[in-house]
């Protein structure tokens, strides 16, 4: 196992993650025969449904039991399983560099990306990376090897979030670059123009992609539980503001609440899987909980 | 307006700058926080900037005020109205003093001299006044006496008057004097008005406040503190003894009322004790010589003395109780008049007066103690009947108009009239006799063979006092005819009943005299009463005990204007009396409607007043100080405050305490406590305000329900 991946995932986490799976909620097109539903209904695979026999069909697919019951000839049709391609879009802008605890949001996002990528790879699915800030910084192909995942981790670990963010623009570019249906996992704090970002997410959906948004926020960003006032400096713009958070807590809560609520509603409308991730929660806890729920909901 | 008792602490006012300095320091030493985005902070700040500025300003203001108020409180500020007045040109005060000068103020017990203590209090009040202040002084006696009626700035004059003032015999009424004192300050125009009441706290003096005074209700006898306004401050200095004790002879009675040379008599003195007055001896002096002494137990209410045989004339008797703290009531002066003969006028027809004449003067008209004069009704001089001890009317009706009037006046002036009806007059003839105990309504004929037992209804009447009947006998009479009486008049009563429904002897007090009316005649025509063994002693008893009981009072009460009893010999225009200290006292004549009265003004004091020149003038009048003042019951301080009602009143028990109360009133009201309360309120408000941010609202994490998987299941929304 390479060092980059092991820097992000502990062996115990990997062991736990290897027993999990990430399934797409929608039909995807894959390269290999895998377990994900393929739009190609036909030969092999699990029984899907019956159709009337027409001359020329292969008699070995006639369902004899149905003939015995109905005296009519039906052909059994099957769903072919195919593999999943997962694209991890990671926000590497300066705002992701904030963290009040042991992990910054970017580090947390890297950890999540490594975990999700590991699950995907272990399921013999493919994973790729888009790292962006004010533009797409890094792009990789989708592959289903641990070594590829490790390379991705290395790229992530080498990145220093210092630039401004243009999430919407990057997402549109990603949407244009992905030809076949896939699953897009966005890991970002989404501190960008909401309308533009949701339009970009709609772009993905329009193209039939399964989108998962992991909205990563620090607990201080959520609650603004500073004990005293101070001079606040914007990590992206460098702008300064002297404020006592205690005096503006109510208004801040109102504004941020509206921001989060807007994303949640819009994602729900677009059938984008929206998840709010608090960096105070250990990444592995979140991943496990999320994958369990996803699996439960897919049954 | 203001002064500070601890001005050194005013430096702490500089602490009020601390909140501002801290605020400025905090601004300079702001913590720098690198934050992901200022987007929401800017939105929030914009939305709450005004509110935050206001809250910050309020907090700063609260903290600054708190420190200011605390510093002021520790500097002990005092509000002085007099200093304020000096700025406005009205710094002076008007003071009125109500000084109790009643007899109880003469109380002296050991070092405690109530009068002198009260004088010191008054002098102390004057001494505390400043130049320009004014004072009026009102003496609280039976009526208010203005010593200085209107406020005067001549404090030396006031001081000299106080020095010369002495207590007076008689009661004190605080309320009228207090009203007079307040009235004297009403138009002063000054803001500072103080009224001082200097008294011994005797409850008698405060009766007017409780509506219990005997005096006629007047405007002066009601207390309305609202009438005087809030500019008045009242001080009461109660300088009396805490538990005063006193014993006094309140009254005396001589039985029989009319003394003859050979009449045994007794004198009974009624005693009163107040407080812890113990037992003591009571002495009786007659004409300056002690003739008897008796020990009186602590709970004794009266003491009796047997009067020794006294010669004809007027004798000065004095009853002395043991000396105690209140001296003016230790002696009770009496005049006992011993007569040689008792002149009685009997009028009526010969047969009507026969038995009466024989009964009153068994040996004839002149012999004996009772000097009987029999005159037919038409020959009775309608002039002055006052020389007679009693007038007996035996079948005398109808009376001529002039005689009827003379008889009525005689009774009014203290005479005794004994009436026997008869055949001469009809029931209608008595109609104009307004002095009768009841109006005769009819003549009733009875069965003369029937014996009517005579029952004494009022056996305690002095007439029956020493009346003794032969052993085994019961007074009775055979009645042939009698008067039936109508309803009893005012002050009338039945003394003897013949049967359950037949009054036999009626009595009525008329003026200062008395009328006794029989239902049967004095002859044998109506009954066998004249022949009964009871007739003679009964008649003698009536004359001796009934006559003169009110004509010659044993003593009179001292008063500023004293009316002399009617009938005093030697009274004429320009006459004088001699006082107890041999001082000459002019007598004043007053002519009224149909009567002439004699008065003396400002009599010197209690004792025997005499008339005549030479070394042994004849005693004619015994004067005593009213015993009202002998009751030294003390009014509790709380009751004094209650009686003064809503007025701003402060009560002191001695001159030292009074001085402290006055100083506190004049120096001003310390404001430390109100300031500390204000500081407390500011601190609580600051605490509430400063923690409001902490308590304000719930965090987003609390309002949003986010599962472990990141699913947002509940949000309270923006």
Interface residues (C-beta under 8 A of the other chain):
Chain A: X95 X96 X97 X98 X105 X189 X191 X214 X215 X218 X219 X221 X222 X223 X224 X225 X226 X228 X229 X230 X231 X232 X233 X234 X235 X236 X237 X239 X241 X242 X243 X244 X245 X246 X247 X248 X249 X250 X251 X252 X253 X254 X255 X256 X257 X258 X259 X260 X261 X264 X274 X275 X276 X277 X278 X281 X285 X286 X289 X290 X292 X293 X294
Chain B: X26 X27 X30 X31 X32 X33 X34 X35 X36 X37 X38 X39 X40 X41 X42 X43 X44 X45 X47 X48 X52 X55 X56 X693 X694 X696 X697 X699 X700 X701 X703 X704 X706 X707 X708 X709 X710 X711 X712 X715 X716 X717 X718
